Amino acid sequence: MIQIDRLGKTYPGNPHPALHEISLTIEDGAVYGILGRSGAGKSSLIRCLNLLERPTSGRIIIDGRDITALNAQDLRRQRQRTGMIFQQFNLLHARNVAENVAVPLEIAGVGRSERAGRVAELLDLVGLGDKSRAFPSQLSGGQKQRVGIARALAARPAYLLCDEATSALDPETTASVLALLDNIHSQLGLTIVLITHELEVVKAICSHAALLENGRLMESGKLSSLLLDPASRLGQALLPDQEVERAFLRRHGIEGRLLCEVA
Ligand SMILES: Nc1ncnc2c1ncn2[C@@H]1O[C@H](COP(=O)(O)OP(=O)(O)OP(=O)(O)O)[C@@H](O)[C@H]1O
């Protein structure tokens, strides 16, 4: 479980806090989407969760331990429990696919033959069994992100952090990467935290969602609760706007058609 407790982040030279007293609990097994516009503080928040950024205030308690207070050795161990994937994939261009996926295993001191077996298993999991010797420049965006996902899972993390993982991809590739994450979530049962500016991403795979605005957490909770709460902005945003859809049908001369039928 991840407990974010009054987390604050202010960058040197920028008087406006990027994060303001954020408190949020992410239960084990959740797929938690954190939604916000550009500049809302999404990257700052997710980067604080594995201390790629140091919070200015507050605590991040993962599995009962405040990670902001860990010594260097314990922090290294903690980081192995947390995989991360990035919008721009962050692959090593001079290394082939298998060598990229092997990086966390090398860092963890896993031996050569065990590494090779684990890498083959991971590439099969992400559907790239035939690309192990290809270089990143020879892959599509979706394939690069699959390599990123395999690398993030290499050390068998309990948490997967996704930093705008599909924002650089077209809609079809986005759907296939989200389906892969959904499949990994059901197969491995890990906890996924993803930040996004796309409502569709939340709709596609999240069990929980939070709304971040100007560094503040506006609301958060289970999708089922947000959808049932008439005051929830997230809940409203997640449902289709029937007036917009009716106007669309009118514009194309199709009126009076049922938008959906409930059995
Ligand atoms: N290294 C930095 N130094 C100073 N200010 C920063 C730094 N990084 C981010 N900020 C500021 O913190 C605020 C939140 O930025 P952040 O990148 O976390 O938002 P975001 O929601 O991820 O935006 P985007 O979707 O555009 O990446 C912004 O006002 C931004 O200008």
The ligand as a MOL file (V3000), in Angstrom:
LIG
                    3D

  0  0  0     0  0            999 V3000
M  V30 BEGIN CTAB
M  V30 COUNTS 31 33 0 0 0
M  V30 BEGIN ATOM
M  V30 1 N 12.5100 21.3480 -12.3790 0
M  V30 2 C 11.5760 22.2860 -12.1940 0
M  V30 3 N 11.9480 23.5220 -11.7640 0
M  V30 4 C 11.0150 24.4900 -11.5310 0
M  V30 5 N 9.6840 24.3060 -11.7040 0
M  V30 6 C 9.2670 23.1030 -12.1300 0
M  V30 7 C 10.1940 22.0300 -12.3960 0
M  V30 8 N 9.4810 20.9480 -12.8050 0
M  V30 9 C 8.1880 21.3240 -12.7990 0
M  V30 10 N 8.0640 22.6000 -12.3790 0
M  V30 11 C 6.7980 23.3440 -12.2390 0
M  V30 12 O 5.9290 22.5980 -11.3780 0
M  V30 13 C 4.5920 22.6330 -11.8500 0
M  V30 14 C 4.0830 21.2000 -12.0590 0
M  V30 15 O 4.8480 20.5930 -13.1000 0
M  V30 16 P 4.6800 19.0590 -13.5180 0
M  V30 17 O 5.6750 18.7980 -14.6090 0
M  V30 18 O 4.7250 18.2330 -12.3140 0
M  V30 19 O 3.1930 19.0770 -14.1000 0
M  V30 20 P 2.4820 18.0340 -15.0720 0
M  V30 21 O 1.0750 17.9520 -14.6350 0
M  V30 22 O 3.2570 16.7790 -15.1300 0
M  V30 23 O 2.5700 18.8000 -16.4740 0
M  V30 24 P 2.8490 18.1700 -17.9510 0
M  V30 25 O 1.6550 17.2810 -18.2520 0
M  V30 26 O 2.9010 19.3910 -18.8210 0
M  V30 27 O 4.1430 17.4260 -17.8560 0
M  V30 28 C 4.6030 23.4830 -13.1270 0
M  V30 29 O 4.1940 24.7760 -12.7870 0
M  V30 30 C 6.0380 23.4590 -13.5630 0
M  V30 31 O 6.3830 24.6260 -14.2380 0
M  V30 END ATOM
M  V30 BEGIN BOND
M  V30 1 1 1 2
M  V30 2 1 2 3
M  V30 3 2 2 7
M  V30 4 2 3 4
M  V30 5 1 4 5
M  V30 6 2 5 6
M  V30 7 1 6 7
M  V30 8 1 6 10
M  V30 9 1 7 8
M  V30 10 2 8 9
M  V30 11 1 9 10
M  V30 12 1 10 11
M  V30 13 1 11 12
M  V30 14 1 11 30
M  V30 15 1 12 13
M  V30 16 1 13 14
M  V30 17 1 13 28
M  V30 18 1 14 15
M  V30 19 1 15 16
M  V30 20 2 16 17
M  V30 21 1 16 18
M  V30 22 1 16 19
M  V30 23 1 19 20
M  V30 24 2 20 21
M  V30 25 1 20 22
M  V30 26 1 20 23
M  V30 27 1 23 24
M  V30 28 2 24 25
M  V30 29 1 24 26
M  V30 30 1 24 27
M  V30 31 1 28 29
M  V30 32 1 28 30
M  V30 33 1 30 31
M  V30 END BOND
M  V30 END CTAB
M  END
